[in-house]
Amino acid sequence: MYHVDAMDGYGFEKFLAELFQTAGFEVEGTKLSGDQGADLFVTRLGKKIVIQAKNYSGNVGNAAVQEAIAAKSFYSCDEAMVVTNSYFTRSALELANTAGVRLVSRRELQAYLDDYNQQIIERFRASDGVDAPTKESASSAS
């Protein structure tokens, strides 16, 4: 997780795109500003989900949940989600529960990473132009 914590906001969004693609979702980004609270759109089984990504060192509050609610309505999505490398305030948890916004905190994000770690690393390296080591390259280096 320390690599995730070191990312800037746009790097975190790109990383989440790779994570969701690895998990079998179709992923669409948004423009970098004026996105009405949407950072990513993911689709699977005909269901479109808007994602608000928050790479924070502190707890994520109500504003992120409100942005996700607004983006869900603005973009006519089926669901809304806020994903963070941190945790959520009690108020954010209450609002999300009432509004039906799914929250993914550090604990759940770490569980996803554990499940898809190798696939994510390979995809992320490939997208950044960094070659992942292969058995052949490892054995030729020895």
Secondary structure, DSSP 8 states (H G I E B T S, - for coil): -HHHHH--HHHHHHHHHHHHHHTT-EEEE--SS--TT-SEEEEETTEEEEEEEE--SS-B-HHHHHHHHHHHHHTT-SEEEEEESS-B-HHHHHHHHHHT-EEE-HHHHHHHHHHHHHHHHHHHHHHTT-----HHHHHHT-
